Amino acid sequence: MFVGEQIHEDWINDCVSYLKSIFGDTISGQTVVEYGFGRGNWALAFKKLGAKKVIAVDASQTAVDSFRRYIQENDVDGIEAIVGNVDDEVLEFSCDIVFLYGILHHLKDPVTLVKYASSWLADPTGRVLLYAYDKSSLREIVVSRCRSMAVDALNDWTGWQGTLHPLARHRAADDLVAPFVSFWSPKDICEILDEAGLKCIAQAKDFSDFMGTSFAPEFDPYVLLVAPDNNTSSATSIKSNRHEKTGDHLAIVDALDLIANSKQLSNKTEIAIGIFNTLFCGGASEKFENRMFYLWCYLVHIITMHPQTLEITSLRPTTRCLFRMTIKRFSSSIPDADIEQVKSAYPVLSRKVLKSAYRL
């Protein structure tokens, strides 16, 4: 996934600033294990902050070879890049900090990794930085349905990645092609921490949020600093992340499920690509309600393209009415009382539909 990406100094410095906001000045002299290092930018940031040693672990031999070349060519001391996979082997380390950023959700057995991380800490003062995809986000809703639609084509990534917008292609490489993707609620995370003998001692911003490019409420992952139960720091509750507090997601779910569950559609992979292009091409600068509206319009378009296959009678009444409101030739015949019901159920999408010049 990262083979074509080049590490640059500005990027490392951004990572340094982020790590310092979480760990303060406590990294100096510490031994760090980064599991699933990918590119290697975080390992380099830990070293710049004074870590005595960084053990960078990844399951990809390609990633390890690439990072080793970088370390050698740039005369970087104190970083060891090794191949390792907790899904397949026993890994043993002794360290002060375990960095699990952007990896937990891609493991077959994430509980085992968290238990390993706990065992790698040399003493109760050790800490683990844990990152987890957030359950109930629009991203989870879309990714789960698209994975079900494109399951037979995931091995043909090179054949269709060129059809994706660059931003959408990056998201697809992370969420659509990866063998495993899981999303987590605070309850899910707490259960894993309990099993591993860990507790949450602080909750931090996601890196993108820290850099001012947050995708919330579409996506707002959990970033948690955790420590052994016998650590002297007080435990803190995990706060639920920010999601749109309306029912608009239900309309998206209705339309996605109608498409994803169809047994007659033969072009589901192409539709999944279109969904990723529609939702993820705008970047964080695009307003959330606009992104959701464009996605809704795309789903309505797909449904209207397959009238014999995708029966809108299976949609809940309010979603069906919103569907008719979105299509120009139907919108004028909808009773005002029905429109008011839709506005109450789906305030964001209905407002965009009624005010937008864009109609199917």
FENKA-V949087 format. One record per residue. N is the residue number from 1. RES is the residue in one small letter. PSI is psi as a letter, one per 40 degrees, with the letter a starting at -180 (999 if undefined). OMEGA is omega in whole degrees, 0 to 359 (NA if undefined). Layout:
# FENKA-V949087
N/RES/PSI/OMEGA  N/RES/PSI/OMEGA
This chain:
# FENKA-V949087
1/m/d/186  2/f/e/189  3/v/d/182  4/g/e/185  5/e/h/181  6/q/h/177  7/i/h/177  8/h/i/190  9/e/d/180  10/d/d/179  11/w/d/179  12/i/d/181  13/n/d/175  14/d/d/178  15/c/d/177  16/v/d/180  17/s/d/181  18/y/d/180  19/l/d/180  20/k/d/179  21/s/d/181  22/i/d/186  23/f/e/183  24/g/b/181  25/d/f/187  26/t/e/182  27/i/d/184  28/s/h/178  29/g/e/184  30/q/i/171  31/t/h/185  32/v/h/169  33/v/h/173  34/e/h/181  35/y/h/183  36/g/f/189  37/f/d/174  38/g/c/183  39/r/d/182  40/g/e/183  41/n/d/180  42/w/d/178  43/a/d/179  44/l/d/178  45/a/d/176  46/f/d/181  47/k/d/179  48/k/d/179  49/l/e/172  50/g/e/178  51/a/h/179  52/k/d/180  53/k/i/174  54/v/h/175  55/i/h/183  56/a/h/187  57/v/h/175  58/d/i/179  59/a/e/183  60/s/h/176  61/q/d/179  62/t/d/179  63/a/d/181  64/v/d/179  65/d/d/181  66/s/d/182  67/f/d/177  68/r/d/178  69/r/d/180  70/y/d/180  71/i/d/182  72/q/d/183  73/e/d/183  74/n/e/176  75/d/f/178  76/v/h/178  77/d/i/172  78/g/e/175  79/i/h/177  80/e/h/179  81/a/h/183  82/i/i/175  83/v/h/178  84/g/i/182  85/n/h/183  86/v/e/176  87/d/d/187  88/d/e/186  89/e/i/176  90/v/h/178  91/l/h/181  92/e/h/176  93/f/i/172  94/s/h/188  95/c/i/179  96/d/d/182  97/i/h/171  98/v/h/183  99/f/h/181  100/l/g/185  101/y/h/176  102/g/f/183  103/i/d/187  104/l/d/185  105/h/e/181  106/h/e/182  107/l/i/175  108/k/d/183  109/d/g/183  110/p/d/179  111/v/d/180  112/t/d/179  113/l/d/181  114/v/d/176  115/k/d/175  116/y/d/182  117/a/d/178  118/s/d/182  119/s/d/180  120/w/d/181  121/l/h/186  122/a/d/181  123/d/i/184  124/p/e/179  125/t/e/181  126/g/i/181  127/r/i/177  128/v/h/173  129/l/h/187  130/l/h/180  131/y/h/182  132/a/h/174  133/y/i/185  134/d/h/177  135/k/i/178  136/s/e/176  137/s/i/177  138/l/d/179  139/r/d/178  140/e/d/181  141/i/d/183  142/v/d/184  143/v/d/183  144/s/d/180  145/r/d/180  146/c/d/177  147/r/d/179  148/s/d/181  149/m/d/186  150/a/e/188  151/v/d/182  152/d/e/184  153/a/e/184  154/l/d/181  155/n/e/180  156/d/f/184  157/w/d/181  158/t/d/182  159/g/d/183  160/w/e/180  161/q/d/180  162/g/e/179  163/t/e/184  164/l/i/170  165/h/i/183  166/p/d/179  167/l/d/179  168/a/d/179  169/r/d/177  170/h/d/180  171/r/d/180  172/a/d/180  173/a/d/182  174/d/d/191  175/d/d/184  176/l/d/186  177/v/d/182  178/a/h/181  179/p/d/182  180/f/h/172  181/v/h/179  182/s/i/180  183/f/i/193  184/w/i/171  185/s/i/175  186/p/d/179  187/k/d/178  188/d/d/182  189/i/d/180  190/c/d/180  191/e/d/178  192/i/d/179  193/l/d/178  194/d/d/179  195/e/d/184  196/a/e/181  197/g/f/182  198/l/i/176  199/k/i/177  200/c/h/179  201/i/e/177  202/a/i/176  203/q/h/186  204/a/i/173  205/k/i/168  206/d/i/181  207/f/d/181  208/s/d/177  209/d/d/178  210/f/d/181  211/m/e/178  212/g/e/181  213/t/f/184  214/s/i/175  215/f/e/180  216/a/i/5  217/p/e/178  218/e/d/183  219/f/h/184  220/d/g/188  221/p/i/177  222/y/h/174  223/v/h/189  224/l/h/171  225/l/h/184  226/v/i/184  227/a/i/177  228/p/i/181  229/d/d/181  230/n/e/172  231/n/i/184  232/t/e/179  233/s/i/180  234/s/i/176  235/a/i/178  236/t/i/178  237/s/i/178  238/i/h/181  239/k/h/177  240/s/i/183  241/n/i/187  242/r/h/175  243/h/i/179  244/e/h/186  245/k/f/177  246/t/i/179  247/g/e/186  248/d/d/179  249/h/d/181  250/l/d/177  251/a/d/177  252/i/d/179  253/v/d/179  254/d/d/183  255/a/d/179  256/l/d/181  257/d/d/177  258/l/d/181  259/i/d/185  260/a/d/184  261/n/e/180  262/s/h/178  263/k/e/183  264/q/d/182  265/l/h/181  266/s/e/185  267/n/f/185  268/k/d/179  269/t/d/178  270/e/d/178  271/i/d/178  272/a/d/177  273/i/d/179  274/g/d/178  275/i/d/179  276/f/d/178  277/n/d/184  278/t/d/186  279/l/d/192  280/f/e/182  281/c/e/187  282/g/d/184  283/g/i/184  284/a/e/181  285/s/d/179  286/e/h/181  287/k/i/183  288/f/d/183  289/e/d/176  290/n/d/180  291/r/d/180  292/m/d/179  293/f/d/179  294/y/d/178  295/l/d/179  296/w/d/180  297/c/d/178  298/y/d/180  299/l/d/176  300/v/d/179  301/h/d/180  302/i/d/181  303/i/d/180  304/t/d/178  305/m/e/182  306/h/g/186  307/p/d/181  308/q/d/184  309/t/d/184  310/l/g/183  311/e/h/182  312/i/e/177  313/t/e/179  314/s/e/176  315/l/i/175  316/r/i/188  317/p/d/181  318/t/d/178  319/t/d/179  320/r/d/179  321/c/d/176  322/l/d/176  323/f/d/180  324/r/d/178  325/m/d/184  326/t/e/182  327/i/h/190  328/k/d/187  329/r/e/180  330/f/d/194  331/s/d/184  332/s/e/184  333/s/e/183  334/i/h/179  335/p/i/181  336/d/d/181  337/a/d/178  338/d/d/178  339/i/d/179  340/e/d/177  341/q/d/179  342/v/d/179  343/k/d/178  344/s/d/183  345/a/d/185  346/y/g/188  347/p/d/183  348/v/d/183  349/l/d/180  350/s/d/178  351/r/d/180  352/k/d/180  353/v/d/185  354/l/d/184  355/k/e/186  356/s/i/173  357/a/e/182  358/y/h/176  359/r/i/177  360/l/999/NA
